[in-house]
Amino acid sequence: MTKNKNVRTPINLSTDQHDSYHIPVLLHETIAGLDIKPGGTYVDATFGGGGHSAALLQQLGKNGRLVAFDQDADAVQNIPDDPRVLFIPQNFRHLKRFLRLHDIHEVDGVLADLGVSSHQFDEAERGFSIRFNADMDMRMDRRQPVTAFDILQTYTELQLHKLFEKYGEVTNARTLARTIVEVRGQVSLKTIDAFKNALRPVVKGNPNKYFAQVFQALRIEVNQELEALKELLEQAKEVVKPGGRIAVITFHSLEDRLVKQFFRDGSFEEKEENPFVQHTTEKVFRLITRKPVTAGAEELKNNSRSRSAKLRVAERV
């Protein structure tokens, strides 16, 4: 990554508020990758605990602007008292629409950290963690109607099979799906403990790892995470000005693959592998990171959740 000549303030983020809500991963690498212009307009598409936003604001001047998106109502408590910040309580898939509503037609950069926040994992009633007993919820935006329980109750065996196989890489996804369909008419799967107890006979390997994969698959489906990511990237292509940058932190291979392909090709369409066909697609992005940036030893020591984080940065041409 190129060194940012405009950065004048060392990043200093050690407040209890951010540490308790969510420790921002790959913080310095992300801020450096955005190559922040002090008077620019930037979007933090996943505000959360505000850690990345706080670091970004340190690099902005008085005329700079930060637009922060977050669909989780709990994130509101972290909004800083700063006139440069515009907070939009919506999913980032509505990026372009809400920027236009606020008369913002182009931005200098977009940041997205796609990980579930520590706060969401640690709040038992949210249903994200296998550590607690709560309703099978998993909604990041609690205004939406569909919960993990709804999916377990209504999806067909084939739908569940594909869901666990694709999003969770569950080795016995077919057996798991068939078992859910068999037991859901006999016992309630509404709570985490009830779900885990009902499915315990088909668990393969380490139960914690197994259910973590199952929960990941359900969470991705509940929140339509991959569809939202695609929409964000497509819209970022339109709103990021030439020379502006987009930085995306992913936490599993499906997300990373989408970001890699989009930064490389500017679309999600698979190119035909035909040596006699010449592709003349217009270049949309210039890769700043040829390979994904991962956490160093010190960050891994201080934040185990950074282990699977991958940062990719691209510049709009």
Backbone bond lengths (Angstrom), bond angles and torsions (degrees), N, CA, C in turn:
res aa  C-N    CA-C-N  psi(-1)  N-CA   C-N-CA  omega(-1)  CA-C   N-CA-C  phi
1 M - - - 1.459 - - 1.511 109.58 -
2 T 1.328 116.27 145.71 1.446 119.41 178.60 1.513 110.67 -75.72
3 K 1.312 115.14 150.19 1.450 119.70 179.05 1.517 109.64 -76.04
4 N 1.326 117.03 135.85 1.450 121.66 -178.10 1.520 109.77 -82.63
5 K 1.330 116.50 111.56 1.454 121.08 -177.92 1.526 112.08 -73.59
6 N 1.361 116.41 -17.36 1.448 119.35 -175.94 1.525 113.78 -88.85
7 V 1.332 117.17 -12.65 1.452 119.84 -177.71 1.518 109.67 -69.39
8 R 1.329 115.89 121.99 1.451 120.17 -177.15 1.524 112.76 -116.11
9 T 1.340 115.48 -16.64 1.451 119.45 -174.92 1.516 110.90 -118.89
10 P 1.327 119.70 123.62 1.461 120.80 175.32 1.524 110.09 -61.12
11 I 1.318 116.09 141.70 1.464 119.79 -179.86 1.515 109.50 -72.31
12 N 1.324 115.49 126.82 1.459 121.01 179.60 1.515 107.68 -132.89
13 L 1.313 116.51 101.55 1.464 120.99 -176.08 1.518 108.62 -131.81
14 S 1.328 116.43 97.56 1.458 119.04 -177.45 1.522 111.86 -141.82
15 T 1.352 117.21 21.33 1.451 119.30 -178.17 1.519 110.41 -72.33
16 D 1.324 115.47 149.87 1.465 120.60 -179.86 1.528 110.94 -62.61
17 Q 1.343 115.50 -33.57 1.465 119.37 -178.51 1.521 110.99 -56.80
18 H 1.320 116.83 -51.09 1.457 119.96 -176.52 1.516 111.18 -71.16
19 D 1.342 117.39 -38.23 1.456 120.55 -179.06 1.518 111.23 -63.52
20 S 1.349 117.14 -37.09 1.457 119.81 -176.28 1.528 111.89 -79.55
21 Y 1.327 117.90 -32.83 1.457 120.59 -177.18 1.523 110.89 -82.39
22 H 1.321 116.21 -49.13 1.467 120.04 -178.86 1.518 109.55 -171.03
23 I 1.314 116.76 128.82 1.460 120.85 176.44 1.525 107.83 -84.99
24 P 1.329 118.27 117.40 1.479 119.40 -178.91 1.519 111.53 -66.52
25 V 1.323 116.47 130.66 1.461 120.54 -178.73 1.523 110.64 -88.15
26 L 1.330 115.33 151.99 1.462 122.53 176.95 1.534 111.30 46.11
27 L 1.314 115.62 42.54 1.462 121.65 -172.54 1.526 113.15 -61.38
28 H 1.323 116.62 -55.64 1.460 120.26 -176.59 1.523 111.23 -65.11
29 E 1.341 116.11 -39.56 1.458 120.53 -179.52 1.535 111.19 -64.76
30 T 1.329 115.80 -37.61 1.465 120.15 -179.26 1.524 111.39 -69.48
31 I 1.324 116.21 -46.83 1.465 120.06 -179.42 1.525 110.59 -63.85
32 A 1.333 116.91 -40.83 1.465 120.15 177.60 1.524 110.55 -64.15
33 G 1.323 116.61 -39.83 1.454 120.84 -178.29 1.516 113.22 -65.50
34 L 1.330 117.49 -29.35 1.459 120.66 -179.60 1.523 112.39 -74.58
35 D 1.341 117.49 -16.53 1.474 121.81 177.60 1.532 109.91 49.93
36 I 1.312 115.55 59.37 1.463 122.62 -168.36 1.529 113.34 -66.27
37 K 1.318 114.47 133.00 1.463 122.35 173.74 1.527 107.10 -94.75
38 P 1.332 119.40 127.14 1.469 121.54 -174.09 1.525 114.31 -55.03
39 G 1.325 118.41 -32.05 1.460 120.34 -178.96 1.508 113.90 -99.87
40 G 1.335 117.37 13.75 1.459 121.40 -175.03 1.514 114.51 -84.05
41 T 1.329 114.62 172.68 1.459 122.53 175.80 1.520 108.10 -112.84
42 Y 1.331 115.88 126.56 1.466 121.12 -175.96 1.524 110.69 -127.52
43 V 1.324 114.78 153.69 1.463 121.72 178.41 1.520 109.25 -117.33
44 D 1.328 116.33 125.52 1.464 121.48 166.76 1.523 104.94 -100.81
45 A 1.324 116.49 102.56 1.464 121.24 -173.54 1.519 113.12 -74.51
46 T 1.334 117.06 -13.57 1.468 121.91 -177.24 1.526 108.37 -135.46
47 F 1.303 117.09 71.73 1.469 122.88 -171.09 1.526 113.19 -57.88
48 G 1.326 117.89 -51.81 1.470 122.05 176.77 1.507 113.57 55.17
49 G 1.329 116.28 -120.21 1.459 121.64 179.36 1.511 113.17 -80.37
50 G 1.317 117.47 -5.11 1.455 121.17 176.32 1.513 114.98 81.66
51 G 1.332 117.97 11.44 1.457 120.84 -176.75 1.516 113.36 -66.10
52 H 1.317 116.90 -49.54 1.461 119.67 177.92 1.530 110.49 -65.38
53 S 1.335 116.09 -38.25 1.463 119.94 179.73 1.523 111.23 -63.19
54 A 1.337 116.54 -41.55 1.463 120.12 -179.43 1.526 110.82 -61.68
55 A 1.331 115.81 -41.77 1.463 119.79 179.14 1.519 110.58 -67.77
56 L 1.327 116.57 -37.98 1.456 120.70 179.33 1.529 110.31 -65.77
57 L 1.323 116.83 -42.26 1.461 120.94 179.67 1.528 111.83 -62.12
58 Q 1.333 116.68 -31.98 1.462 119.96 177.90 1.523 111.57 -63.00
59 Q 1.307 116.92 -25.94 1.461 121.04 -178.61 1.529 112.82 -93.00
60 L 1.330 116.80 -12.41 1.455 120.31 179.69 1.522 110.96 -87.57
61 G 1.332 115.92 147.30 1.453 120.93 174.11 1.516 110.62 -85.78
62 K 1.326 116.04 -173.26 1.471 120.05 -176.18 1.526 111.89 -66.97
63 N 1.317 117.69 -22.05 1.458 120.71 179.21 1.528 112.74 -95.85
64 G 1.305 116.44 0.01 1.454 120.33 177.21 1.513 110.92 -73.44
65 R 1.336 116.06 164.69 1.467 119.97 -177.64 1.517 109.74 -143.92
66 L 1.332 115.22 140.03 1.461 121.24 177.46 1.518 109.40 -124.12
67 V 1.319 116.07 125.90 1.466 122.00 175.10 1.519 106.89 -107.22
68 A 1.317 116.70 118.77 1.463 121.65 -175.68 1.523 110.11 -111.59
69 F 1.338 115.79 127.12 1.460 122.20 176.29 1.529 109.42 -107.33
70 D 1.314 117.41 141.16 1.468 121.68 166.47 1.513 109.38 -163.82
71 Q 1.331 115.90 129.39 1.463 121.32 -178.78 1.524 112.33 -84.00
72 D 1.334 117.23 -13.75 1.460 121.64 -178.07 1.527 109.55 -84.87
73 A 1.319 116.26 119.45 1.468 120.76 -177.66 1.520 112.44 -59.56
74 D 1.335 117.94 -26.89 1.464 120.67 -179.19 1.524 112.29 -65.62
75 A 1.329 117.08 -22.60 1.465 120.66 -177.94 1.527 112.43 -68.18
76 V 1.317 117.07 -19.63 1.467 120.84 -177.68 1.518 111.61 -58.07
77 Q 1.326 116.51 -33.88 1.470 120.32 -177.57 1.525 112.11 -64.10
78 N 1.324 118.03 -15.49 1.463 121.30 -175.59 1.529 113.82 -100.33
79 I 1.326 117.79 2.25 1.464 120.29 -178.59 1.527 109.42 -66.27
80 P 1.325 118.16 125.68 1.463 119.72 -179.74 1.529 111.14 -76.48
81 D 1.321 115.39 153.47 1.464 121.13 176.26 1.524 107.26 -82.42
82 D 1.314 115.15 82.00 1.452 121.20 -173.85 1.530 108.30 -142.88
83 P 1.310 118.33 120.20 1.464 120.74 -176.85 1.525 113.85 -63.90
84 R 1.324 117.45 -13.07 1.457 120.50 179.61 1.518 112.32 -81.44
85 V 1.341 117.19 -7.98 1.463 121.87 -173.77 1.525 111.50 -101.15
86 L 1.323 115.20 129.00 1.462 122.51 170.93 1.521 106.87 -114.93
87 F 1.331 117.05 117.32 1.466 120.86 -178.72 1.523 109.42 -101.03
88 I 1.330 115.48 131.80 1.464 121.82 179.66 1.526 108.41 -122.00
89 P 1.337 118.75 111.64 1.472 122.26 -175.11 1.519 112.80 -80.66
90 Q 1.341 115.72 63.15 1.459 121.22 -176.69 1.524 110.64 -140.98
91 N 1.327 115.06 161.83 1.455 121.91 173.00 1.525 109.28 -65.00
92 F 1.322 116.87 142.31 1.462 119.90 -177.93 1.523 113.69 -67.10
93 R 1.326 117.17 -8.27 1.461 118.99 176.51 1.526 110.86 -67.65
94 H 1.333 116.94 -12.66 1.460 121.81 177.74 1.530 111.37 -102.25
95 L 1.316 116.75 25.01 1.461 123.23 -175.63 1.527 112.95 -49.72
96 K 1.308 117.00 -60.09 1.464 121.20 -174.00 1.520 111.70 -62.21
97 R 1.314 116.89 -41.96 1.463 121.14 -177.70 1.519 111.95 -59.18
98 F 1.342 116.55 -47.76 1.462 118.83 -175.73 1.521 112.58 -78.67
99 L 1.318 118.04 -27.44 1.456 119.21 172.00 1.530 109.57 -63.31
100 R 1.338 116.38 -43.82 1.458 120.26 179.33 1.530 111.11 -62.97
101 L 1.334 116.70 -39.06 1.465 120.35 179.43 1.523 111.33 -60.02
102 H 1.325 115.87 -29.75 1.468 120.42 179.20 1.529 111.60 -101.31
103 D 1.331 115.38 21.01 1.463 122.66 174.79 1.533 112.55 58.89
104 I 1.331 115.43 35.88 1.465 121.16 175.26 1.519 107.15 -109.97
105 H 1.322 117.20 115.82 1.459 120.86 -173.64 1.525 113.23 -105.79
106 E 1.320 117.27 -18.20 1.458 120.34 174.68 1.518 109.50 -154.09
107 V 1.320 115.18 153.11 1.465 120.79 -177.86 1.522 109.49 -131.71
108 D 1.322 115.20 163.58 1.463 120.80 -178.37 1.522 112.48 -89.41
109 G 1.319 117.00 -14.83 1.452 118.47 179.51 1.510 112.63 -174.44
110 V 1.327 115.13 154.87 1.467 122.43 177.14 1.520 108.41 -131.37
111 L 1.323 115.32 135.18 1.468 122.82 177.48 1.515 108.82 -121.46
112 A 1.333 116.70 135.90 1.464 120.89 175.78 1.523 109.50 -140.75
113 D 1.319 115.97 121.48 1.464 123.25 174.02 1.522 106.14 -107.31
114 L 1.322 117.20 106.42 1.462 121.98 -169.70 1.523 114.51 -83.80
115 G 1.309 117.51 4.39 1.461 119.82 -179.05 1.517 112.91 -77.63
116 V 1.322 116.03 152.32 1.460 121.74 171.60 1.523 107.17 -72.28
117 S 1.322 117.93 134.79 1.460 120.59 -176.17 1.525 111.45 -71.56
118 S 1.311 115.38 155.71 1.463 120.81 176.02 1.526 109.88 -58.18
119 H 1.321 115.81 -37.35 1.467 120.85 179.60 1.524 110.59 -59.72
120 Q 1.328 116.84 -44.63 1.457 119.97 -179.15 1.519 111.47 -65.80
121 F 1.333 117.09 -39.08 1.463 120.19 177.03 1.520 111.88 -67.11
122 D 1.325 116.36 -34.90 1.463 120.37 -173.18 1.522 113.76 -87.16
123 E 1.337 117.74 -13.92 1.462 120.85 176.20 1.522 107.94 -86.22
124 A 1.340 115.86 104.37 1.467 121.02 -171.48 1.524 113.03 -54.53
125 E 1.338 117.01 -42.01 1.461 119.61 -173.20 1.519 113.86 -68.85
126 R 1.348 117.49 -11.47 1.458 119.30 179.55 1.528 111.55 -74.94
127 G 1.331 117.24 -22.14 1.460 120.65 175.47 1.516 115.24 79.09
128 F 1.347 117.76 16.31 1.463 120.49 -178.80 1.528 112.73 -83.74
129 S 1.316 117.07 -26.03 1.459 120.78 -170.85 1.517 112.46 -108.11
130 I 1.333 115.43 142.64 1.460 120.43 177.06 1.524 111.27 -78.63
131 R 1.341 117.10 -4.62 1.472 120.54 -176.58 1.521 112.91 -76.31
132 F 1.329 116.55 -22.15 1.466 120.16 -173.92 1.518 111.04 -118.75
133 N 1.334 115.07 160.81 1.455 119.79 171.95 1.519 108.74 -101.02
134 A 1.299 116.05 119.43 1.460 122.70 179.35 1.522 107.12 -157.02
135 D 1.321 116.14 179.17 1.459 119.15 176.71 1.525 110.54 -64.58
136 M 1.321 116.07 148.36 1.466 121.51 174.58 1.529 107.59 -75.60
137 D 1.324 115.22 85.52 1.461 121.82 -172.87 1.534 110.59 -105.58
138 M 1.337 116.94 -81.33 1.463 124.88 175.33 1.529 114.90 71.45
139 R 1.321 118.05 15.24 1.465 119.63 176.82 1.527 110.34 -81.47
140 M 1.319 116.78 125.79 1.460 119.81 172.32 1.520 110.65 -74.67
141 D 1.322 115.91 -35.19 1.460 121.79 174.60 1.517 107.11 -109.20
142 R 1.325 116.01 105.70 1.460 119.55 -175.04 1.524 113.33 -75.00
143 R 1.326 116.53 3.50 1.466 120.21 173.40 1.525 110.95 -82.61
144 Q 1.319 117.07 -19.82 1.464 119.36 -179.34 1.519 109.77 -78.91
145 P 1.336 118.71 150.01 1.465 121.21 -171.32 1.525 115.84 -82.86
146 V 1.330 118.77 -28.32 1.470 121.14 -169.89 1.523 111.59 -87.31
147 T 1.325 116.13 125.15 1.460 122.84 177.48 1.528 109.85 -108.92
148 A 1.330 115.83 173.87 1.464 120.18 176.29 1.525 110.11 -62.34
149 F 1.306 117.30 -36.71 1.467 121.12 178.62 1.527 110.72 -61.84
150 D 1.327 116.72 -41.01 1.466 120.05 178.53 1.529 111.05 -59.97
151 I 1.323 116.17 -40.88 1.464 120.76 179.34 1.528 110.40 -64.87
152 L 1.318 116.33 -44.13 1.466 120.94 179.47 1.525 111.51 -62.43
153 Q 1.316 117.03 -32.36 1.460 121.38 -176.23 1.522 113.26 -85.21
154 T 1.316 117.99 -27.00 1.469 119.34 -169.42 1.530 115.15 -114.39
155 Y 1.315 118.54 -22.95 1.470 119.47 -177.58 1.525 110.40 -71.00
156 T 1.317 115.41 146.32 1.457 120.61 176.70 1.534 109.42 -72.93
157 E 1.318 114.99 167.69 1.461 119.69 178.05 1.528 110.82 -59.35
158 L 1.318 117.28 -41.32 1.455 120.40 179.72 1.527 111.65 -65.92
159 Q 1.327 116.74 -41.37 1.468 120.46 178.32 1.525 111.15 -61.91
160 L 1.328 116.32 -43.71 1.462 120.62 179.39 1.521 111.12 -66.05
161 H 1.314 116.21 -40.87 1.466 121.15 178.68 1.521 110.50 -58.05
162 K 1.341 117.33 -51.39 1.464 121.62 -179.00 1.521 111.32 -64.48
163 L 1.320 116.15 -37.23 1.462 121.62 179.57 1.529 111.45 -61.03
164 F 1.322 117.38 -51.83 1.462 121.12 -177.61 1.526 112.02 -71.08
165 E 1.313 115.91 -32.48 1.461 120.09 179.46 1.530 111.46 -70.48
166 K 1.322 116.89 -44.64 1.461 120.77 -175.03 1.520 112.96 -81.16
167 Y 1.325 117.45 -47.60 1.456 120.90 -172.69 1.524 113.93 -89.33
168 G 1.336 116.49 -23.08 1.457 118.99 -178.32 1.515 114.41 -115.56
169 E 1.345 115.96 -9.53 1.465 121.39 -176.40 1.527 110.97 50.62
170 V 1.340 114.82 40.30 1.464 121.83 178.73 1.522 108.22 -74.08
171 T 1.331 117.29 124.89 1.467 121.37 -171.76 1.523 113.14 -65.41
172 N 1.322 117.83 -34.06 1.465 120.14 179.01 1.532 110.33 -112.18
173 A 1.337 115.51 47.40 1.463 121.27 -175.90 1.523 112.57 -56.77
174 R 1.328 116.69 -37.27 1.471 120.05 -179.39 1.531 110.95 -64.94
175 T 1.336 115.63 -46.59 1.466 120.39 179.19 1.517 111.06 -63.41
176 L 1.328 116.55 -41.85 1.464 121.34 179.34 1.521 110.32 -61.02
177 A 1.309 117.19 -46.52 1.460 121.04 -179.48 1.521 111.49 -61.87
178 R 1.333 116.37 -44.81 1.456 120.08 -179.63 1.534 111.03 -62.86
179 T 1.333 116.47 -40.16 1.462 121.06 -179.82 1.524 111.07 -65.60
180 I 1.326 117.84 -41.24 1.464 121.21 178.95 1.524 110.30 -60.39
181 V 1.324 116.86 -45.74 1.459 121.21 -179.90 1.527 110.62 -63.30
182 E 1.324 117.27 -36.15 1.468 121.34 -179.83 1.524 112.23 -70.56
183 V 1.334 116.57 -41.06 1.475 119.07 -172.26 1.518 113.98 -90.05
184 R 1.357 118.20 -20.12 1.467 118.94 -172.34 1.526 113.27 -67.43
185 G 1.340 117.16 -18.64 1.459 119.24 175.49 1.517 113.30 -88.34
186 Q 1.339 115.78 -7.55 1.464 120.23 -177.04 1.531 112.55 -107.66
187 V 1.352 116.06 -37.59 1.464 120.01 179.55 1.527 109.06 -131.38
188 S 1.313 115.27 155.98 1.458 119.76 178.76 1.529 110.30 -78.63
189 L 1.321 115.82 137.44 1.462 121.75 175.95 1.529 110.48 -110.24
190 K 1.319 115.81 24.70 1.461 121.04 -172.33 1.516 113.97 -70.97
191 T 1.343 117.15 -30.63 1.459 119.78 -178.36 1.524 110.94 -110.35
192 I 1.316 115.22 161.78 1.464 120.97 -178.09 1.521 111.04 -62.38
193 D 1.326 117.00 -46.20 1.469 119.75 -179.80 1.523 111.38 -63.13
194 A 1.331 116.96 -42.75 1.464 120.52 179.58 1.521 110.12 -62.04
195 F 1.321 116.74 -42.29 1.461 121.37 179.32 1.519 110.91 -62.91
196 K 1.326 116.81 -48.86 1.457 120.91 -178.28 1.527 111.43 -63.90
197 N 1.316 117.14 -40.72 1.470 120.33 179.93 1.527 111.47 -66.35
198 A 1.303 116.99 -39.98 1.462 120.95 -178.55 1.527 111.89 -68.26
199 L 1.330 115.99 -30.57 1.465 120.02 -175.86 1.527 113.43 -99.81
200 R 1.324 116.86 -2.34 1.464 120.07 -175.88 1.532 113.82 -55.35
201 P 1.329 119.66 -36.23 1.472 119.43 -179.73 1.534 114.78 -61.85
202 V 1.332 118.49 -20.63 1.464 119.33 -177.48 1.533 112.86 -106.00
203 V 1.332 116.40 4.85 1.465 119.88 -179.54 1.525 110.09 -65.70
204 K 1.327 116.15 133.43 1.465 121.61 177.22 1.515 109.41 -111.98
205 G 1.328 115.54 130.54 1.459 120.11 177.37 1.512 112.70 74.71
206 N 1.321 115.87 -149.00 1.458 122.36 -178.76 1.531 110.05 -65.70
207 P 1.344 118.40 120.48 1.471 120.26 -177.25 1.523 113.36 -59.60
208 N 1.340 117.46 -39.81 1.461 120.17 -179.09 1.528 111.22 -63.72
209 K 1.316 116.26 -44.51 1.467 119.97 178.71 1.521 110.59 -66.25
210 Y 1.317 115.77 -41.43 1.465 120.68 -178.72 1.527 110.77 -60.42
211 F 1.339 116.47 -51.67 1.463 119.73 -178.05 1.530 111.63 -69.77
212 A 1.321 117.13 -28.25 1.468 119.62 175.22 1.525 109.69 -62.10
213 Q 1.332 116.86 -40.88 1.466 120.63 178.21 1.527 111.20 -67.15
214 V 1.326 115.76 -41.01 1.466 120.95 178.86 1.523 110.48 -63.40
215 F 1.332 115.97 -44.51 1.463 120.45 -179.65 1.523 111.36 -66.41
216 Q 1.315 116.85 -37.82 1.466 119.85 177.67 1.526 110.22 -59.82
217 A 1.317 116.31 -44.73 1.467 120.75 -179.45 1.530 111.22 -61.85
218 L 1.317 116.32 -44.91 1.466 120.47 179.60 1.528 110.79 -64.38
219 R 1.330 116.76 -42.59 1.472 120.83 -178.92 1.526 111.26 -62.74
220 I 1.321 116.49 -42.53 1.467 120.35 179.12 1.521 110.28 -61.61
221 E 1.330 116.44 -41.12 1.462 120.59 -179.00 1.529 111.15 -70.73
222 V 1.309 117.24 -45.20 1.468 121.05 -179.27 1.523 111.00 -56.31
223 N 1.319 115.95 -44.07 1.466 121.03 -173.68 1.526 113.44 -96.72
224 Q 1.339 116.23 2.88 1.468 120.59 179.28 1.527 110.66 49.72
225 E 1.338 115.17 47.59 1.459 121.19 -169.45 1.525 113.50 -65.05
226 L 1.312 118.12 -40.72 1.461 119.70 -177.92 1.517 111.53 -72.76
227 E 1.321 117.12 -36.91 1.458 120.61 176.50 1.525 110.19 -64.54
228 A 1.340 116.35 -42.27 1.465 120.33 179.25 1.526 111.16 -64.82
229 L 1.331 117.14 -38.61 1.459 120.75 178.08 1.524 111.04 -62.56
230 K 1.318 116.36 -44.20 1.465 119.85 178.64 1.527 111.19 -59.87
231 E 1.328 116.14 -42.63 1.459 120.06 -179.64 1.529 110.91 -66.10
232 L 1.320 116.44 -39.40 1.467 120.04 177.81 1.519 110.82 -60.31
233 L 1.315 116.70 -48.23 1.465 120.71 -177.49 1.526 111.87 -64.72
234 E 1.328 116.71 -42.16 1.460 119.99 178.78 1.530 110.87 -61.69
235 Q 1.322 116.59 -40.91 1.458 120.24 -179.05 1.528 111.72 -74.42
236 A 1.331 116.21 -34.32 1.465 119.82 177.84 1.518 110.11 -61.59
237 K 1.308 116.86 -33.94 1.464 121.81 178.01 1.526 110.46 -59.23
238 E 1.336 115.91 -30.66 1.458 120.98 -178.39 1.526 113.12 -88.18
239 V 1.336 117.57 -32.18 1.472 118.91 -171.87 1.524 113.82 -99.38
240 V 1.334 118.24 -20.61 1.466 119.56 178.18 1.521 108.36 -78.54
241 K 1.330 116.99 124.83 1.461 121.50 -176.48 1.532 110.42 -72.93
242 P 1.315 118.51 156.60 1.470 120.53 175.59 1.526 110.65 -53.35
243 G 1.319 115.80 131.71 1.456 121.26 -176.11 1.516 113.09 90.31
244 G 1.337 116.98 -13.79 1.455 121.06 175.83 1.514 110.44 -77.97
245 R 1.315 115.65 165.24 1.470 118.97 -175.06 1.526 113.20 -127.75
246 I 1.306 114.22 157.23 1.458 121.41 174.85 1.516 108.18 -129.39
247 A 1.337 115.59 130.49 1.462 122.79 -179.77 1.520 108.69 -122.01
248 V 1.324 116.78 125.17 1.465 121.51 -177.32 1.523 109.57 -127.19
249 I 1.332 115.48 128.36 1.467 122.12 176.79 1.519 107.74 -105.97
250 T 1.324 116.65 119.53 1.459 121.93 179.73 1.523 110.25 -109.82
251 F 1.346 114.45 165.44 1.459 119.25 -176.90 1.522 113.61 -132.10
252 H 1.318 118.60 0.01 1.462 119.64 171.23 1.513 109.13 -150.80
253 S 1.304 115.29 164.30 1.463 121.84 -167.89 1.523 113.54 -62.40
254 L 1.333 118.46 -33.09 1.457 120.68 -178.98 1.519 110.81 -64.07
255 E 1.334 116.31 -45.11 1.465 120.69 177.43 1.527 110.62 -62.89
256 D 1.324 115.59 -48.88 1.461 120.18 -175.90 1.525 110.96 -60.97
257 R 1.323 116.45 -38.16 1.459 120.36 -179.70 1.530 111.10 -64.52
258 L 1.333 116.17 -40.74 1.462 120.28 178.75 1.529 111.14 -64.06
259 V 1.337 116.01 -45.39 1.461 120.39 -179.07 1.525 110.44 -64.77
260 K 1.322 116.78 -44.38 1.461 121.48 179.46 1.520 111.06 -58.45
261 Q 1.335 116.03 -47.53 1.461 120.14 -178.39 1.524 111.31 -64.88
262 F 1.336 116.41 -42.15 1.458 119.29 -176.87 1.525 111.72 -68.51
263 F 1.313 116.90 -41.03 1.461 119.72 177.26 1.536 111.21 -63.89
264 R 1.311 115.77 -34.56 1.466 120.35 -178.27 1.530 112.21 -77.66
265 D 1.354 116.15 -44.24 1.463 120.57 -171.14 1.523 114.55 -109.12
266 G 1.342 117.11 -15.39 1.461 119.64 -176.75 1.509 114.00 75.33
267 S 1.340 116.80 10.64 1.465 121.69 178.96 1.522 108.96 -159.76
268 F 1.335 115.00 175.20 1.468 120.58 178.22 1.524 111.72 -107.80
269 E 1.318 116.67 5.19 1.455 120.83 179.79 1.523 110.21 -74.28
270 E 1.309 115.77 131.11 1.451 120.50 178.52 1.530 109.54 -74.42
271 K 1.321 116.27 128.94 1.461 119.99 179.26 1.527 110.39 -76.67
272 E 1.303 115.68 140.10 1.463 121.17 178.77 1.531 109.48 -69.87
273 E 1.319 115.44 125.69 1.464 120.30 179.51 1.521 109.87 -82.39
274 N 1.309 115.26 81.86 1.460 121.27 -178.62 1.521 108.43 -135.16
275 P 1.315 118.52 114.71 1.473 120.91 -176.67 1.524 113.33 -64.60
276 F 1.345 117.57 -16.49 1.456 120.72 -178.65 1.532 112.15 -94.19
277 V 1.354 115.98 -3.35 1.461 120.63 179.24 1.516 109.11 -106.05
278 Q 1.326 116.76 122.10 1.459 121.05 179.53 1.521 109.50 -97.02
279 H 1.341 115.84 122.56 1.458 120.74 -179.47 1.523 109.39 -89.66
280 T 1.316 115.92 130.32 1.471 120.33 -178.06 1.524 110.47 -121.40
281 T 1.325 117.35 43.56 1.451 121.09 179.75 1.523 110.56 -68.70
282 E 1.332 115.50 141.01 1.458 121.58 -179.45 1.526 110.05 -71.85
283 K 1.310 116.33 133.84 1.461 120.90 -179.90 1.524 109.38 -70.26
284 V 1.322 116.60 126.13 1.463 121.60 -178.02 1.522 111.46 -105.19
285 F 1.341 116.75 -40.12 1.459 121.36 -176.73 1.527 111.34 -126.06
286 R 1.313 114.80 151.06 1.469 122.07 169.66 1.515 107.10 -109.38
287 L 1.321 116.33 125.17 1.460 120.07 -177.64 1.525 110.48 -69.78
288 I 1.327 115.45 127.82 1.463 121.63 173.56 1.524 109.13 -91.94
289 T 1.328 115.76 -36.64 1.465 121.66 176.35 1.519 108.25 -110.35
290 R 1.328 117.70 109.29 1.463 120.71 178.60 1.520 111.23 -67.36
291 K 1.325 115.25 -35.23 1.462 122.20 175.46 1.523 108.00 -122.75
292 P 1.336 117.79 154.04 1.466 118.57 -179.60 1.523 112.12 -64.57
293 V 1.327 115.56 142.65 1.458 121.88 176.53 1.523 108.19 -86.31
294 T 1.317 116.97 132.31 1.464 121.51 179.99 1.528 110.23 -120.99
295 A 1.309 116.02 167.26 1.460 121.50 -176.07 1.527 111.48 -69.00
296 G 1.327 114.83 143.58 1.455 120.83 176.30 1.513 111.52 -83.82
297 A 1.320 116.03 177.68 1.463 121.71 -174.91 1.525 111.90 -59.53
298 E 1.336 117.11 -40.68 1.464 120.52 -176.95 1.528 111.00 -66.34
299 E 1.326 116.55 -43.37 1.467 119.32 179.13 1.524 111.38 -67.78
300 L 1.313 116.84 -39.61 1.467 119.81 177.65 1.522 111.13 -60.71
301 K 1.321 115.64 -36.26 1.469 120.86 179.57 1.522 111.10 -67.18
302 N 1.338 116.45 -39.48 1.465 121.30 -175.35 1.518 113.95 -88.40
303 N 1.316 117.11 -21.14 1.461 120.08 -176.38 1.525 109.31 -146.44
304 S 1.307 116.96 96.01 1.467 121.65 -175.99 1.531 111.76 -63.41
305 R 1.338 117.59 -23.78 1.461 120.78 -178.59 1.526 112.55 -72.81
306 S 1.337 115.95 -8.47 1.469 118.98 177.40 1.527 111.53 -82.52
307 R 1.317 117.12 -4.11 1.460 122.08 -173.77 1.526 113.01 -57.40
308 S 1.318 117.15 -40.19 1.463 119.64 -176.52 1.522 113.64 -100.65
309 A 1.337 117.03 7.35 1.461 120.46 -177.72 1.523 112.22 -74.81
310 K 1.320 116.21 137.23 1.467 122.43 175.88 1.525 108.93 -133.43
311 L 1.306 115.48 127.83 1.463 121.70 179.85 1.522 110.85 -106.06
312 R 1.323 115.94 129.57 1.461 121.20 172.49 1.532 108.08 -124.89
313 V 1.314 116.20 139.11 1.465 122.50 -178.32 1.518 108.91 -129.01
314 A 1.326 116.13 137.29 1.462 121.24 177.06 1.525 109.55 -138.69
315 E 1.315 115.55 155.64 1.464 122.21 -179.51 1.527 110.06 -114.97
316 R 1.322 115.86 133.19 1.474 120.52 177.98 1.520 109.63 -69.94
317 V 1.317 116.48 129.05 1.454 119.79 -178.03 1.533 110.55 -91.12
